[in-house]
Amino acid sequence: MGGNNDDFEIGDVENFGGVKDKEFSHSLLVMSAMRKCLDAGSKEMMEGWFNERRDIKGNLIRTYVEDTRKAFIESVRTLKMIMACDIDKKASLKIKKCFMNMKEKEQIFIEQENEGWQRLSSFEKSQYLKSGAKHFDKVLSHPVLLKHFIEYELIQWRNIFAELSRLTKRLDFFKSEMFEA
């Protein structure tokens, strides 16, 4: 068998995978989503913003810096979506409680915003609207109250993540499989 290997060619190794690579592992998918949550949640939680600079020709270039609060919330939403088939009664109740807490807090802030709006004079209301701000009776729109709500919402999403983490332990997700480091 010491023949000539001149017609041996190395193909595209990026797309190479064995049969094992094509197997679906729900626990690996959950673990990957949990890592995303941890990465997103371990950063400073800041509102997104635009960096602005001018190029050589004077054109304005705007670059969006991600809202890390929203990134964390979306990563936990994705994890919750992935684990939808795993959620037991205990987790379901705790997660529903978090959603109820968010809805109740949002309603409290909407009521505060509406009460503040009602106390404004006609002149103050017109000045507020002229500044580009908006007021909606059933939607939280005041920037300060909205910021407080998002901070509260983050706490609730952290609670949801914690419950999903406890659920993986209850389901013994990561003890039954061997993982390579």
N, C-alpha and C positions, 0 to 999 in steps of 0.2 A: 504494500500500500504506500510505498514511498514515491508515488507518482507525482506528476507535475500538477500544481494547483493554479496554473495560470488563468483558468477560466473561473476562478473564485472571485466574487465581487461582494463588497460590503455595501449593503443597501442603506436606506434611510433609518438610522437608529432611533430617531425621535418618535417614529410611529411603531416601533417594535414593541411587542408585548406578547407574553405567553397567555395560555388559557387562564391561568390564575388571575392575571391582570384584568380579565373581562368579567370576573365574578363580582357580583354586587354584594357589598358588605354594608348593611345598614349602620352597624356600630361604627365603622370607619367614617361613614358620611356624617354621623352625629358628632364624632370626635373632631372632624374637620370643621364643622359649623361651630362647635364649642370653642375651638381655637380662635376662630374669627371673632367670636363674641369677646373672648378674653383680650385679644389684640385691640379691638375697638374700645373696650371698657377700661383698658389700662392707660389710656391717654387722658390728657386734660380735656374735660368736656367744655368745648367752646363753640359758640355760634360761628357759622361760616361767614366768610367775607370775600370781597374781591380785592386783589392786589392790582393796582393800576400803575402802568408806566408808559412812557412814550418811546416809540422806536426812532430810528435815525431820521425818518421822514416826518416825524411829529404825530404819527397816528397813535391813538390810544389803544393800548393792549391791556385787556382785562383778563386776569386769571383767577378762577374761583378756588378758594381754599376751603376744603371740605368742612362741613358742620359735623364735628366729632360726636355731638349729642345724637343727631339723626343717624349717623353711621352705626352707633352702638344700638340704638333702638331697632334699626332695620336688621342688624345681624341677629338680634334676639328674636325678632319676628320670623326670620328665616329658620332659625333653629326650631322654633315652635312649630313651624310648618313642616319641617322634616320629621319632627317627633310626633306629629299628629296621631299616628297609628299606635304610639306607645303610651299616650297620656292616660293615666288611670284616674279613678274617681278622686283620690286625694289631691293629685296634681290639678285636676280639672277645677275642683272647688277653690284651691288656692289661687289659681290663675284668674278665675272668674272674680274673686274678691279683689284682686289687683285692678282688673278692668273696672269694676264697680267703684273702687276708690278714685280712679282717674276720672271717671264720668262725674262722680259727686263733686270732686275738687274743681273740675272744669265748670260745672253749673254754679258753684259758689263764686268763682271768679267772674263768670258772665253776669251774675246778679250784681256783684260789686261794680262792674263796669257800667251796667245799665243805670244803677243808682247814681253813680258819678255823673253820667251823661245827663240824667234828669235834673240834677242840681245845677247844671251849667245854664247860664243865661243865653238868650238867642245870639247875642254878640259873640260870646265865648264859643258857642257851637259853630258859628260861621267861620271864626278864626281857626278853629280846630280843623274844619273841613278844607279851608283855604291852604293850610299847611301841607295838605296831601294825605292827611290821616283820614281814616274811615271809621265809621261806627255802624255796627250791625247788632240788632237786638238779640239775636240767638247764637252769635258766633263770637268767640273770644278774639278781640282784635287789638286791644290796648297793649302796646309794646312791653310795658313794665309787668302787667298781669300775665301776659303771654310768657314772658321770661320766667316768672315764678311758677307758672303751670308746667313748663318744660322741665324745670328743676324737679318738681314733684313727680312728673311723669317718669323721669330717669330713675328715681328711687323705685318706682313700681316696676319698671322694666328690669332693674337689677334683682328685685324680688322674684320676678318671673324666671329670670335666668337661674337664680339660686334654686328655685323649685325644680326646674328642668334638670339641674345638676343632681339634686337629691333623687330625682326619678331615675336617672341613669344608674345610680347606686342601687336603688330598689330593684331595678331590672337586671342588675349584675352585668351591665354591658361590657365592661372593660376587663373583667377578671377571666372571662371564658375564652378570650382570644389572645394569642401571643402577638406582640408587636415588636418590630425591629426598631432600634433606636437610631 
